[in-house]
Amino acid sequence: MIGADRTQTPEFRNSEPGFVNRQTRKVSGYPPDLRTVAAPRMKLTAVHLKRYREIAGLLWKYGRSDLVKQLGIEEEEARENQKQPEGPAETAAPPASNGVATPDGLVADLEAMGPTYVKLGQVLAGRPDLIPDAYRLALARLQDDVKPFPYEQVEKIVEEELGVRISKAFSEFNPEPVAAASLGQVHEARLRDGRPVVVKIQRPEIRQQIEKDFEVLAELSKTVDSHTKIGRRYRFGTLVEEFHLTIRNELNYLREAQNLVTVGENLAEFPNIQVPQPIQDYSTRSILTMEYVRGRKITSLTPLARLDVKGGPLCEELFRAYLKQVLVDGIFHADPHPGNIFLTDENRIALLDLGMVGHVAPQMQENLLKILLAISDGDSDAVGEIVIANSERTEEFDRAEFKRRLNQLIAQTRDQGLAQIKVGQSLLEVTSSAAENGLFVPSELTLLGKTLMQLDEIGRILAPEFDPNASVRRNVDEFMAQRMRQDISKGNILSSVLEMKGFLTALPNRLNRLMDSVVNSELEIKVKSVDAKVVMEGMQKIANRITTGLVLAALIIGAALLMRVETSFRLFGYPGLAILCFIFAAAGGFWLVLNILLQDYRDKKKIRR
């Protein structure tokens, strides 16, 4: 059975950000920060005030729980919030509810706040690297066990979208949902021709509710980014924008239908991988009808049932399929948590819920492949150079510290042995280290790390002995060969031929013009210096130092000559004017040497950064 729509991490854009280390962003939000966040320039309508209070209460309640302790926020908060922030919202942060913070309490609080925050809970449920197991297991319930909406609303939505009565469109339609999640729920049905299907129906008025929620989140994130150092470092506004785009795309079921078709075609070469296809005539923006898949969630398999499953070969094929999607196809299922992976009755793997897919550009595919190989080989220098070359640097970027942390990280995994390296977790740790040292890594890197980490979790369920790191090394040659075949496709060859033809056609004329310019002494070479201002400032400093040195030398020579001139004005028993010249020369020389040493120190410090 196909589950209800699943989550997609906010660091995933359709190109997915990130997340940087967006996945380890330390979510600010304790009493000091709450006062900072509630800036006077925020919207103060009744709806917004209610949401601000709910968010503040949630952060207050869980701000000192073991959930936040594992996220590592407390140390950051202690550094960032030494001063008491100003603002009118000093008392606007009461707890969301009374009682001790617990995993089940967090689930209940998120459900009470609505679908946007349920999605956030689903995101956290897929991040075992960020939150304690107790919270992760509790939040996993939000993936397909949310309170459903009534059948009367289901019937109304289906009839409005399809334009016919539900009994005319389907010969059977189960009024009880088989799964319900934050954005929609799934019902079993049967078409008029007898084919079994599942129908995913979007929750009523969900789009309007999510837009209102994101107005609040956008205001909060902008204020945090403007008024706190942690906000400027992690750019929460960008995270909110990406999360918003993620949910918008997930709410377009026509897009998901196209994703099912595209990914299904790309994975047709894998006999044990199945992607249910949409029934296009029965799908709209708010309804998605798909083939019925008979099977069960991987997480529901009993130890006895696993004995009948060839887990090792299935994991190998699943891992290869995902690597092909990321590194060759450039479009892939972006959220393969265990709830989205079914084991069919034929012991095949079914990939469900393609509401959000990731896209990777060709150049980034090559970079991701290089990073995977470098991590697999334990080459921290190669990993660091690739990440730095493809990331956005901030003023706080510390190259030396980043390389040191990376060396330490890779050394730890190397000490465990190559067979023990968890590629997905290692990638996320690399992005975490990058963010802490002033680098905003490509979102595709975060996306790949999260995907591989979720695949690791599936592998532990199906085949605990499966080694994803070894799978990377086994399949890298094939991936590189496939990329080369793509580059020498018929279209690329024809494009290159046309470019060569244009070059050869224009070459004689260009050579004639060049030779004429040389003969007529008209050839000019123009050099444009990108850092001309910096160069001129450096030359000016050199000229000033040389001039100062000449003046000091003249003073010393003049003082030596004046020593032979007897005058009534004397200092220390010597001619006074000569002594004054010596004093000025000594002071000037001391100042010049000190200035040179200080400047050299500042330059070395900048280079280290």
C-alpha positions as CSV (number, residue, x, y, z in Angstrom):
1,M,0.0,0.0,0.0
2,I,1.2,3.4,-0.8
3,G,1.6,5.6,2.3
4,A,0.5,9.2,2.5
5,D,2.7,12.0,1.4
6,R,6.0,11.9,3.3
7,T,8.3,14.6,4.4
8,Q,11.1,16.3,2.7
9,T,13.9,18.0,4.6
10,P,13.9,21.9,4.5
11,E,17.5,21.8,3.4
12,F,16.3,20.2,0.2
13,R,15.3,22.5,-2.4
14,N,14.2,21.1,-5.6
15,S,17.9,21.4,-6.2
16,E,18.2,21.0,-2.4
17,P,20.0,23.6,0.8
18,G,22.0,23.0,1.2
19,F,21.0,23.0,4.2
20,V,25.7,24.4,4.6
21,N,25.7,22.8,7.6
22,R,22.1,23.4,7.4
23,Q,21.3,20.0,8.9
24,T,23.2,20.8,12.1
25,R,21.9,24.3,12.4
26,K,21.6,25.0,16.1
27,V,18.0,26.2,16.3
28,S,18.0,29.3,18.5
29,G,15.0,29.9,20.7
30,Y,15.4,30.1,24.4
31,P,14.3,32.9,26.6
32,P,17.0,35.4,25.7
33,D,16.7,34.8,22.0
34,L,12.9,34.9,22.2
35,R,13.1,38.5,23.4
36,T,15.4,39.3,20.5
37,V,13.2,37.6,18.0
38,A,10.0,39.4,18.9
39,A,11.1,42.7,17.3
40,P,8.6,45.6,17.2
41,R,8.6,45.7,13.4
42,M,6.9,42.3,13.2
43,K,3.3,42.0,12.1
44,L,1.1,42.3,15.2
45,T,-2.3,41.0,13.9
46,A,-4.2,38.6,16.2
47,V,-3.3,35.6,14.1
48,H,0.4,36.5,14.0
49,L,0.5,37.2,17.7
50,K,-1.1,33.9,18.5
51,R,1.5,32.1,16.3
52,Y,4.4,34.0,17.9
53,R,3.3,33.0,21.3
54,E,2.9,29.3,20.3
55,I,6.4,29.2,18.8
56,A,7.9,31.0,21.7
57,G,6.2,28.6,24.1
58,L,7.4,25.6,22.2
59,L,11.0,26.8,22.2
60,W,10.7,27.7,25.9
61,K,9.3,24.3,26.9
62,Y,11.9,22.2,25.0
63,G,14.8,24.7,25.3
64,R,16.5,22.8,28.1
65,S,15.5,19.2,27.2
66,D,17.8,16.4,26.1
67,L,16.7,17.1,22.5
68,V,18.4,20.5,22.6
69,K,21.4,19.2,24.5
70,Q,22.2,16.8,21.7
71,L,21.8,19.5,19.1
72,G,24.6,21.3,20.9
73,I,22.8,24.7,21.1
74,E,23.5,25.5,24.7
75,E,27.1,26.4,24.3
76,E,26.3,28.5,21.2
77,E,23.5,30.3,23.1
78,A,25.8,31.0,26.1
79,R,28.3,32.7,23.8
80,E,25.7,34.7,21.8
81,N,23.4,35.9,24.6
82,Q,25.5,37.5,27.3
83,K,23.6,40.7,27.1
84,Q,19.9,41.3,27.9
85,P,18.2,42.1,24.6
86,E,15.9,45.1,24.4
87,G,12.4,45.0,23.1
88,P,8.7,45.0,24.2
89,A,8.3,41.2,24.2
90,E,10.1,40.6,27.5
91,T,7.3,38.5,28.9
92,A,5.8,37.2,25.6
93,A,7.3,33.7,26.0
94,P,5.2,31.5,28.3
95,P,5.4,27.8,27.9
96,A,3.2,26.2,25.3
97,S,1.9,23.8,27.8
98,N,2.6,22.8,31.3
99,G,4.6,19.7,32.2
100,V,8.0,18.2,31.5
101,A,9.3,18.1,27.9
102,T,8.9,14.6,26.6
103,P,9.1,13.0,23.1
104,D,5.4,12.3,23.0
105,G,4.7,15.8,24.3
106,L,6.7,17.3,21.4
107,V,4.6,15.2,18.9
108,A,1.4,16.4,20.4
109,D,2.5,20.0,20.5
110,L,3.5,19.9,16.8
111,E,0.3,18.3,15.8
112,A,-1.7,21.0,17.6
113,M,0.2,23.7,15.8
114,G,-0.8,22.5,12.4
115,P,0.6,20.9,9.2
116,T,3.7,23.2,8.7
117,Y,5.0,22.1,12.1
118,V,4.0,18.5,11.6
119,K,6.3,18.7,8.5
120,L,9.0,20.0,10.6
121,G,8.6,17.1,12.9
122,Q,8.8,14.7,10.0
123,V,12.0,16.4,8.9
124,L,13.5,15.8,12.4
125,A,12.3,12.2,12.4
126,G,14.5,11.5,9.3
127,R,17.6,13.0,11.0
128,P,19.2,10.4,13.4
129,D,22.4,12.5,13.3
130,L,20.6,15.5,15.0
131,I,18.2,14.3,17.6
132,P,18.0,11.6,20.3
133,D,16.5,8.2,19.3
134,A,13.6,8.7,21.8
135,Y,12.5,11.9,20.0
136,R,13.2,10.5,16.6
137,L,11.1,7.4,17.2
138,A,8.2,9.5,18.6
139,L,8.3,11.9,15.6
140,A,8.3,9.0,13.1
141,R,4.6,8.6,13.9
142,L,4.0,11.9,12.1
143,Q,5.1,10.4,8.8
144,D,1.8,8.6,8.2
145,D,-0.1,8.5,11.4
146,V,-1.6,11.9,11.7
147,K,-5.3,12.5,12.5
148,P,-7.3,12.1,9.2
149,F,-9.9,14.4,8.0
150,P,-13.6,13.3,7.5
151,Y,-14.7,11.2,4.5
152,E,-17.3,13.9,3.7
153,Q,-14.5,16.3,2.9
154,V,-12.7,13.6,0.9
155,E,-15.8,13.0,-1.2
156,K,-16.3,16.8,-1.8
157,I,-12.6,17.3,-2.9
158,V,-12.6,14.3,-5.2
159,E,-15.8,15.3,-6.9
160,E,-14.8,19.0,-7.3
161,E,-11.4,18.0,-8.7
162,L,-12.5,15.2,-11.1
163,G,-15.8,16.9,-12.0
164,V,-17.9,13.7,-11.5
165,R,-19.4,11.9,-8.6
166,I,-17.0,9.6,-6.7
167,S,-19.2,6.6,-7.5
168,K,-18.9,7.3,-11.2
169,A,-15.1,7.7,-11.2
170,F,-14.4,4.6,-9.0
171,S,-16.2,1.3,-8.7
172,E,-15.0,1.0,-5.1
173,F,-13.6,3.7,-2.7
174,N,-12.7,2.8,0.8
175,P,-13.9,5.6,3.1
176,E,-11.3,4.7,5.7
177,P,-7.8,6.1,4.9
178,V,-5.0,3.6,4.9
179,A,-2.5,6.4,6.0
180,A,-2.7,10.1,6.9
181,A,0.1,12.6,7.0
182,S,0.4,16.4,7.3
183,L,-0.6,17.4,3.8
184,G,-3.0,14.7,2.8
185,Q,-4.2,11.1,3.3
186,V,-4.5,8.0,1.2
187,H,-7.5,5.8,0.4
188,E,-7.7,2.5,-1.4
189,A,-10.0,2.4,-4.4
190,R,-10.7,0.5,-7.6
191,L,-11.2,2.0,-11.1
192,R,-14.2,1.2,-13.3
193,D,-12.0,-1.2,-15.3
194,G,-11.2,-3.2,-12.1
195,R,-7.7,-2.0,-11.5
196,P,-6.8,-1.5,-7.8
197,V,-5.4,2.0,-7.1
198,V,-4.6,4.3,-4.2
199,V,-5.8,7.9,-4.1
200,K,-3.9,10.6,-2.3
201,I,-6.2,13.5,-1.4
202,Q,-4.8,16.9,-0.2
203,R,-6.2,18.3,3.1
204,P,-8.8,21.0,2.6
205,E,-7.6,24.6,2.6
206,I,-4.0,23.4,3.4
207,R,-2.4,25.9,1.0
208,Q,-3.9,28.9,2.7
209,Q,-2.9,27.7,6.1
210,I,0.7,27.0,5.1
211,E,1.1,30.4,3.5
212,K,0.0,32.0,6.8
213,D,2.4,29.9,8.8
214,F,5.3,30.9,6.5
215,E,4.5,34.6,6.9
216,V,5.2,34.2,10.6
217,L,8.3,32.0,10.1
218,A,9.7,34.4,7.5
219,E,9.3,37.4,9.9
220,L,10.9,35.5,12.8
221,S,13.8,34.3,10.7
222,K,14.5,37.7,9.3
223,T,14.6,39.2,12.8
224,V,16.9,36.5,14.1
225,D,19.2,36.9,11.1
226,S,19.3,40.7,11.6
227,H,19.8,40.8,15.4
228,T,21.8,37.7,16.3
229,K,25.2,36.4,15.4
230,I,23.9,32.8,15.1
231,G,21.3,34.1,12.6
232,R,23.9,35.8,10.5
233,R,26.0,32.6,10.6
234,Y,23.3,30.1,9.7
235,R,20.9,32.3,7.6
236,F,17.6,31.0,9.0
237,G,15.8,33.1,6.4
238,T,17.3,31.0,3.6
239,L,16.2,27.8,5.4
240,V,12.7,29.1,5.7
241,E,12.5,30.0,2.0
242,E,13.8,26.5,1.1
243,F,11.4,24.8,3.4
244,H,8.5,26.9,1.9
245,L,9.5,25.9,-1.6
246,T,9.7,22.3,-0.5
247,I,6.1,22.2,0.8
248,R,4.8,24.2,-2.2
249,N,6.2,21.6,-4.5
250,E,4.8,18.8,-2.4
251,L,1.4,20.3,-2.6
252,N,1.4,20.1,-6.4
253,Y,0.4,16.5,-7.1
254,L,0.8,16.9,-10.8
255,R,4.5,17.5,-10.2
256,E,4.6,14.4,-8.1
257,A,3.0,12.4,-10.9
258,Q,5.7,13.5,-13.3
259,N,8.3,12.6,-10.8
260,L,6.9,9.1,-10.6
261,V,7.1,8.7,-14.4
262,T,10.7,10.1,-14.7
263,V,12.2,8.2,-11.8
264,G,10.4,5.0,-12.9
265,E,11.9,5.3,-16.4
266,N,15.4,6.0,-15.0
267,L,15.2,2.9,-12.8
268,A,13.8,0.5,-15.3
269,E,17.1,-1.3,-15.5
270,F,16.8,-2.4,-11.9
271,P,14.6,-5.5,-11.8
272,N,14.1,-5.4,-8.0
273,I,13.2,-1.7,-7.8
274,Q,9.6,-0.7,-8.4
275,V,8.1,2.8,-8.7
276,P,4.3,2.9,-8.8
277,Q,3.0,4.9,-11.8
278,P,0.3,7.5,-11.7
279,I,-3.1,7.3,-13.4
280,Q,-2.9,10.6,-15.2
281,D,-6.6,10.9,-16.0
282,Y,-7.5,10.6,-12.4
283,S,-4.8,13.0,-11.1
284,T,-5.0,16.8,-10.5
285,R,-3.1,19.3,-8.5
286,S,-4.9,18.2,-5.3
287,I,-5.5,14.4,-6.1
288,L,-3.0,11.8,-7.1
289,T,-4.1,8.3,-8.2
290,M,-1.4,5.7,-8.4
291,E,-1.0,2.0,-9.0
292,Y,-1.7,-0.1,-6.0
293,V,1.4,-1.8,-4.5
294,R,0.9,-4.9,-2.4
295,G,3.4,-5.0,0.4
296,R,4.5,-3.7,3.7
297,K,6.8,-1.2,5.2
298,I,10.3,-2.3,5.8
299,T,10.0,-1.2,9.4
300,S,7.2,-3.6,10.0
301,L,9.2,-6.7,9.0
302,T,9.6,-9.2,11.8
303,P,12.9,-11.0,12.4
304,L,11.3,-14.2,11.1
305,A,10.1,-12.5,7.9
306,R,13.6,-11.1,7.2
307,L,14.9,-14.7,6.9
308,D,12.9,-15.1,3.7
309,V,14.3,-11.9,2.2
310,K,17.6,-11.7,0.4
311,G,18.6,-8.5,2.2
312,G,22.2,-8.2,0.9
313,P,21.4,-8.2,-2.9
314,L,18.3,-5.9,-2.3
315,C,20.5,-3.4,-0.4
316,E,23.2,-3.5,-3.1
317,E,20.6,-2.8,-5.8
318,L,18.9,-0.1,-3.9
319,F,22.1,1.6,-3.1
320,R,23.3,1.4,-6.7
321,A,19.9,2.7,-7.8
322,Y,20.2,5.8,-5.6
323,L,23.8,6.5,-6.6
324,K,22.8,6.3,-10.3
325,Q,19.9,8.7,-9.6
326,V,22.2,11.2,-7.9
327,L,25.4,10.8,-9.9
328,V,24.1,10.0,-13.4
329,D,20.4,10.9,-13.8
330,G,20.6,14.1,-11.9
331,I,17.0,13.5,-10.4
332,F,16.3,11.3,-7.5
333,H,13.9,10.3,-4.8
334,A,14.8,12.8,-2.1
335,D,13.4,11.2,1.1
336,P,14.1,7.5,1.3
337,H,13.3,7.0,5.0
338,P,12.1,3.5,6.0
339,G,8.5,4.5,5.9
340,N,8.8,5.4,2.2
341,I,10.4,2.1,1.3
342,F,8.0,-0.9,0.8
343,L,8.8,-4.6,0.5
344,T,6.3,-5.9,-2.0
345,D,4.8,-9.4,-1.9
346,E,7.3,-10.4,-4.6
347,N,10.2,-9.3,-2.4
348,R,10.9,-6.2,-4.5
349,I,11.7,-2.7,-3.2
350,A,9.0,-0.1,-3.9
351,L,9.9,3.6,-3.7
352,L,6.9,5.6,-2.5
353,D,6.0,9.3,-2.2
354,L,8.0,11.2,-4.8
355,G,6.4,14.5,-3.8
356,M,9.9,15.9,-3.5
357,V,12.8,15.0,-5.6
358,G,16.3,16.4,-5.8
359,H,18.0,17.8,-8.9
360,V,21.8,17.8,-9.4
361,A,23.5,19.7,-12.2
362,P,26.2,17.8,-14.2
363,Q,29.1,19.8,-12.8
364,M,27.9,19.2,-9.2
365,Q,27.5,15.5,-10.0
366,E,31.2,15.3,-10.8
367,N,32.0,17.1,-7.6
368,L,29.8,14.8,-5.5
369,L,31.4,11.8,-7.1
370,K,34.9,13.1,-6.3
371,I,33.9,13.8,-2.7
372,L,32.4,10.3,-2.3
373,L,35.6,8.8,-3.6
374,A,37.8,10.9,-1.3
375,I,35.7,10.0,1.8
376,S,35.8,6.4,0.8
377,D,39.6,6.5,0.5
378,G,40.0,8.6,3.7
379,D,41.6,11.5,1.8
380,S,40.7,14.5,3.9
381,D,42.8,17.0,1.9
382,A,40.9,16.2,-1.3
383,V,37.6,16.5,0.5
384,G,38.5,19.8,2.0
385,E,39.7,21.3,-1.3
386,I,36.6,20.2,-3.2
387,V,34.3,21.5,-0.5
388,I,36.1,24.9,-0.3
389,A,36.2,25.3,-4.1
390,N,32.4,24.7,-4.4
391,S,31.2,26.6,-1.3
392,E,30.4,30.2,-0.5
393,R,32.8,31.7,2.0
394,T,31.9,34.2,4.7
395,E,34.1,36.7,6.4
396,E,34.4,34.2,9.3
397,F,35.8,31.5,7.1
398,D,38.8,29.9,8.8
399,R,40.6,27.6,6.3
400,A,43.2,26.3,8.7
401,E,40.6,25.4,11.4
402,F,38.3,23.8,8.8
403,K,41.2,21.7,7.4
404,R,42.2,20.7,10.9
405,R,38.7,19.6,11.8
406,L,38.3,17.7,8.6
407,N,41.6,15.9,9.1
408,Q,40.5,14.9,12.6
409,L,37.1,13.7,11.3
410,I,38.6,11.6,8.5
411,A,41.3,10.3,10.8
412,Q,38.7,9.0,13.2
413,T,36.8,7.1,10.5
414,R,40.1,5.8,9.0
415,D,41.1,4.4,12.4
416,Q,37.8,2.5,12.5
417,G,38.7,0.9,9.1
418,L,37.3,1.6,5.7
419,A,34.7,-1.1,6.1
420,Q,33.2,0.8,9.1
421,I,33.0,4.2,7.3
422,K,29.4,5.5,7.1
423,V,29.5,7.6,4.0
424,G,26.2,9.5,4.6
425,Q,27.1,10.4,8.2
426,S,30.6,11.4,7.2
427,L,29.2,13.7,4.5
428,L,26.9,15.4,7.0
429,E,29.7,15.8,9.5
430,V,31.8,17.5,6.7
431,T,28.9,20.0,6.1
432,S,28.6,20.5,9.8
433,S,32.3,21.4,10.2
434,A,32.1,23.6,7.1
435,A,29.2,25.6,8.5
436,E,30.9,26.1,11.9
437,N,33.9,27.5,10.1
438,G,32.2,30.0,7.8
439,L,31.4,28.0,4.7
440,F,28.0,27.6,3.0
441,V,28.3,24.3,1.3
442,P,26.2,23.4,-1.8
443,S,22.7,22.1,-0.8
444,E,23.3,19.0,-3.0
445,L,26.0,17.9,-0.7
446,T,23.7,18.0,2.3
447,L,21.0,16.3,0.3
448,L,23.3,13.4,-0.7
449,G,24.6,13.0,2.9
450,K,21.0,12.8,4.2
451,T,19.9,10.4,1.5
452,L,22.8,8.1,2.1
453,M,22.3,8.2,5.9
454,Q,18.7,7.1,5.4
455,L,19.8,4.3,3.1
456,D,22.2,3.2,5.8
457,E,19.3,2.9,8.1
458,I,17.4,0.8,5.6
459,G,20.4,-1.3,5.1
460,R,20.7,-2.0,8.9
461,I,17.1,-3.3,8.7
462,L,17.4,-5.5,5.6
463,A,21.0,-6.6,5.9
464,P,23.0,-5.4,8.9
465,E,26.2,-6.7,7.3
466,F,25.8,-4.5,4.2
467,D,28.8,-2.1,3.6
468,P,27.7,1.0,1.7
469,N,31.3,2.3,1.6
470,A,32.4,-0.9,-0.3
471,S,29.4,-0.5,-2.6
472,V,30.7,3.0,-3.6
473,R,34.1,1.6,-4.4
474,R,32.6,-1.3,-6.3
475,N,30.3,0.8,-8.5
476,V,32.4,3.9,-9.1
477,D,33.9,2.7,-12.4
478,E,30.4,2.0,-13.7
479,F,29.2,5.5,-12.7
480,M,32.1,7.2,-14.3
481,A,31.6,5.2,-17.5
482,Q,27.9,6.1,-17.6
483,R,28.8,9.8,-17.2
484,M,31.3,9.6,-20.1
485,R,28.7,7.9,-22.3
486,Q,26.4,10.8,-21.5
487,D,29.0,13.3,-22.5
488,I,29.6,11.6,-25.8
489,S,25.9,11.3,-26.7
490,K,24.8,12.1,-30.2
491,G,23.5,15.5,-29.2
492,N,26.8,16.5,-27.5
493,I,28.8,15.2,-30.5
494,L,26.7,17.2,-33.0
495,S,27.0,20.3,-30.8
496,S,30.8,20.0,-30.7
497,V,31.0,19.4,-34.4
498,L,28.9,22.6,-35.0
499,E,31.2,24.6,-32.7
500,M,34.3,23.2,-34.5
501,K,32.8,24.1,-37.8
502,G,32.1,27.7,-36.7
503,F,35.7,28.0,-35.3
504,L,37.3,26.7,-38.5
505,T,35.1,28.9,-40.7
506,A,36.0,32.1,-38.8
507,L,39.7,31.2,-38.3
508,P,41.1,32.5,-41.7
509,N,39.4,35.9,-41.3
510,R,40.6,36.2,-37.7
511,L,44.2,35.3,-38.7
512,N,44.2,37.9,-41.5
513,R,43.0,40.7,-39.1
514,L,45.6,39.7,-36.6
515,M,48.4,39.8,-39.1
516,D,47.3,43.1,-40.5
517,S,47.3,44.6,-37.0
518,V,50.8,43.4,-36.4
519,V,52.1,44.8,-39.8
520,N,50.4,48.2,-39.2
521,S,51.6,48.4,-35.6
522,E,48.0,48.5,-34.5
523,L,48.1,45.5,-32.1
524,E,47.3,46.5,-28.6
525,I,47.3,44.3,-25.5
526,K,45.1,45.5,-22.7
527,V,45.6,44.1,-19.2
528,K,42.7,44.5,-16.7
529,S,43.6,44.0,-13.1
530,V,40.7,42.8,-11.0
531,D,42.5,43.9,-7.8
532,A,44.0,47.2,-9.2
533,K,43.0,49.1,-6.1
534,V,44.7,46.6,-3.8
535,V,47.8,46.7,-6.0
536,M,48.0,50.5,-6.0
537,E,47.6,50.7,-2.2
538,G,50.4,48.2,-1.8
539,M,52.7,50.2,-4.1
540,Q,51.9,53.4,-2.2
541,K,52.9,51.7,1.0
542,I,56.2,50.6,-0.5
543,A,56.8,54.1,-1.8
544,N,56.0,55.7,1.6
545,R,58.4,53.3,3.4
546,I,61.2,54.0,0.9
547,T,60.7,57.7,1.3
548,T,60.7,57.5,5.1
549,G,63.9,55.4,5.0
550,L,65.6,58.0,2.8
551,V,64.5,60.9,5.1
552,L,65.8,59.0,8.2
553,A,69.1,58.3,6.4
554,A,69.4,62.0,5.5
555,L,68.9,62.9,9.2
556,I,71.6,60.5,10.3
557,I,74.1,61.8,7.7
558,G,73.2,65.4,8.5
559,A,73.6,64.8,12.3
560,A,77.1,63.2,11.7
561,L,78.2,66.3,9.8
562,L,76.8,68.7,12.4
563,M,78.8,66.9,15.1
564,R,81.9,68.7,13.7
565,V,80.2,72.2,14.0
566,E,80.9,73.8,17.4
567,T,77.8,75.7,18.8
568,S,76.9,77.2,22.2
569,F,73.7,75.0,22.2
570,R,74.8,71.6,23.5
571,L,73.1,68.4,24.7
572,F,74.9,65.7,26.7
573,G,78.1,67.5,26.0
574,Y,77.6,67.3,22.2
575,P,76.4,69.9,19.6
576,G,72.6,70.2,20.4
577,L,71.4,70.3,16.8
578,A,73.2,67.2,15.8
579,I,71.8,65.3,18.9
580,L,68.3,66.4,18.0
581,C,68.7,65.0,14.5
582,F,70.0,61.7,15.9
583,I,67.0,61.5,18.3
584,F,64.5,62.2,15.4
585,A,66.2,59.6,13.3
586,A,66.1,57.0,16.1
587,A,62.4,57.6,16.8
588,G,61.5,57.5,13.1
589,G,63.5,54.2,12.6
590,F,61.8,52.6,15.6
591,W,58.3,53.6,14.3
592,L,59.2,52.3,10.8
593,V,60.3,48.9,12.1
594,L,57.3,48.6,14.4
595,N,54.9,49.5,11.6
596,I,56.5,46.8,9.3
597,L,56.2,44.1,11.9
598,L,52.6,44.9,12.7
599,Q,51.6,45.0,9.0
600,D,53.3,41.6,8.4
601,Y,51.5,40.1,11.4
602,R,48.1,41.3,10.1
603,D,48.8,39.9,6.6
604,K,49.8,36.5,7.9
605,K,46.6,36.4,10.0
606,K,44.5,37.2,6.9
607,I,46.2,34.4,4.9
608,R,45.4,31.9,7.7
609,R,41.8,32.7,7.4
